[in-house]
Amino acid sequence: MAGKSVLIIDTSILCVWLKIPGMERCGKDEDPWDFERVDRELKAHIDCKFTLVLPLASIIETGNHIVHAPHSRRERASDLAEMMRKAADEKSPWAAFRDQHELWSPENLNKLANEWPDLAAKKLAIGDATIKQVAEFYTRMGFEVRLLTGDEQLATYEPAAPPPMLPRRRQFP
């Protein structure tokens, strides 16, 4: 992975960025996200050497939205497929999917199953719960993590910055 900063892209933003018909905007009316704002934000993060992360949930949910779009399904699917290939091949600025493989281990699936009922009661969708896990995963690895989302509730789960690494002092006998 190139930098020590990752930008996790949520479904809402990905749909806007791909210009999926009927999903060209997200967020609240007083704080809307349109293609120009999303594109500007993504380019700014890329310029600051952030690595872009596509959680599996964002890919699946976006793919579902593409299939249900009133038109341009093949074009939007081709665009999403290209992003998936870049991520799979770890082409800068994309993170490889292999970085997230441990999230689907039996231990982590059990953790998600244990957390899910409380998150569902708070109206956090299971896809968003897995995106939250992706953010926590990168935070544990010492990355600066940002969530790019038009979903106000999911945004509250953006992890705090990891504590700075302190240099170890050499110990003398």
C-alpha distance (Angstrom), angle and dihedral (degrees) to the residues before:
residue distance angle dihedral
M1 . . .
A2 3.79 . .
G3 3.81 107.2 .
K4 3.77 136.6 20.2
S5 3.79 91.8 -117.8
V6 3.79 125.8 78.7
L7 3.77 131.7 -169.3
I8 3.79 112.7 -154.3
I9 3.79 111.5 -152.7
D10 3.79 116.9 -144.9
T11 3.79 124.9 -149.8
S12 3.81 93.5 -107.3
I13 3.81 92.1 57.7
L14 3.80 93.9 40.5
C15 3.81 90.9 53.9
V16 3.80 91.1 51.4
W17 3.82 92.7 45.6
L18 3.81 91.2 50.6
K19 3.83 90.1 46.9
I20 3.80 93.5 -128.2
P21 3.82 107.3 -170.4
G22 3.79 110.2 -102.5
M23 3.81 91.8 15.3
E24 3.79 101.3 70.8
R25 3.81 92.4 122.6
C26 3.78 136.1 39.3
G27 3.77 138.8 171.9
K28 3.75 130.7 54.5
D29 3.79 122.3 -37.2
E30 3.81 90.4 -112.1
D31 3.83 91.8 48.8
P32 3.82 107.2 31.0
W33 3.79 126.3 176.9
D34 3.79 116.0 -146.9
F35 3.82 129.5 170.0
E36 3.82 94.2 -88.3
R37 3.82 93.2 52.4
V38 3.82 93.4 44.1
D39 3.80 92.7 46.9
R40 3.82 91.9 47.7
E41 3.83 91.6 49.0
L42 3.80 93.6 48.0
K43 3.81 92.8 47.7
A44 3.81 90.7 49.1
H45 3.81 90.7 53.1
I46 3.79 91.8 46.5
D47 3.82 89.6 50.4
C48 3.83 87.6 52.9
K49 3.84 89.0 54.3
F50 3.80 97.3 -107.3
T51 3.79 116.2 159.5
L52 3.82 112.7 -130.3
V53 3.80 116.6 -128.0
L54 3.80 123.9 -160.7
P55 3.80 108.5 -163.7
L56 3.78 114.7 -147.2
A57 3.81 89.3 -118.2
S58 3.82 90.9 57.5
I59 3.80 90.8 51.1
I60 3.80 94.3 48.4
E61 3.80 95.7 43.4
T62 3.81 92.6 45.3
G63 3.79 90.3 48.8
N64 3.79 89.3 53.0
H65 3.81 90.9 50.9
I66 3.81 90.3 50.1
V67 3.80 92.1 52.9
H68 3.82 90.7 52.1
A69 3.81 95.3 45.6
P70 3.81 115.2 117.7
H71 3.83 92.4 -124.8
S72 3.83 145.0 -12.3
R73 3.80 92.1 54.2
R74 3.80 95.8 143.5
E75 3.82 93.4 47.7
R76 3.81 93.9 47.6
A77 3.82 91.3 44.1
S78 3.81 89.4 51.7
D79 3.81 90.5 51.5
L80 3.81 92.1 49.7
A81 3.81 90.7 45.5
E82 3.81 89.8 53.8
M83 3.82 90.8 53.0
M84 3.80 89.4 48.8
R85 3.81 91.2 52.0
K86 3.80 91.5 49.7
A87 3.80 90.7 50.2
A88 3.82 92.3 45.7
D89 3.81 89.7 50.8
E90 3.82 91.9 41.8
K91 3.79 92.2 -125.5
S92 3.78 109.7 175.7
P93 2.98 126.7 -68.1
W94 3.84 91.0 21.9
A95 3.81 126.7 89.1
A96 3.77 118.7 -133.0
F97 3.80 118.3 -111.1
R98 3.78 90.7 -126.3
D99 3.79 87.9 75.7
Q100 3.81 88.7 70.1
H101 3.81 99.3 44.5
E102 3.79 95.4 105.4
L103 3.80 90.6 60.9
W104 3.80 88.8 72.7
S105 3.82 95.9 51.8
P106 3.82 118.0 120.2
E107 3.82 89.3 -107.1
N108 3.80 93.4 54.7
L109 3.80 94.2 41.7
N110 3.81 87.7 54.1
K111 3.81 89.5 48.9
L112 3.81 89.9 51.6
A113 3.80 90.7 47.3
N114 3.80 90.1 51.8
E115 3.82 93.5 47.9
W116 3.79 97.2 39.2
P117 3.83 100.9 81.1
D118 3.83 92.5 54.9
L119 3.80 91.9 44.6
A120 3.81 91.0 48.0
A121 3.80 89.3 51.9
K122 3.83 86.5 56.7
K123 3.83 88.5 49.6
L124 3.81 95.5 -111.0
A125 3.81 107.3 149.0
I126 3.79 118.1 -128.4
G127 3.81 90.8 -115.7
D128 3.80 89.1 54.9
A129 3.81 89.6 47.3
T130 3.81 89.1 57.5
I131 3.82 90.5 47.2
K132 3.81 86.9 52.9
Q133 3.83 87.6 53.4
V134 3.81 90.6 51.2
A135 3.82 89.5 53.1
E136 3.81 91.6 48.5
F137 3.82 90.5 48.0
Y138 3.81 93.3 55.6
T139 3.80 91.2 43.4
R140 3.82 90.5 54.8
M141 3.80 87.9 51.6
G142 3.82 88.8 58.2
F143 3.81 99.0 -104.5
E144 3.76 126.3 141.5
V145 3.80 101.3 -117.0
R146 3.78 128.9 -156.0
L147 3.79 125.6 179.4
L148 3.78 114.6 -147.9
T149 3.77 105.0 -157.0
G150 3.76 141.1 139.1
D151 3.81 88.2 -150.0
E152 3.79 107.8 100.4
Q153 3.80 93.2 -160.9
L154 3.81 94.7 51.5
A155 3.81 89.7 47.1
T156 3.82 89.2 63.3
Y157 3.81 88.2 65.9
E158 3.80 94.1 61.7
P159 3.80 103.7 128.0
A160 3.75 121.8 -117.2
A161 3.78 114.6 -106.1
P162 3.80 112.9 -84.8
P163 3.78 115.1 -105.7
P164 3.79 113.1 -94.4
M165 3.77 114.7 -94.4
L166 3.78 109.9 -110.0
P167 3.77 116.9 -144.1
R168 3.77 113.1 -112.6
R169 3.75 116.0 -117.8
R170 3.71 119.6 -131.6
Q171 3.77 111.2 -111.4
F172 3.76 120.0 -139.9
P173 3.80 122.2 -150.2
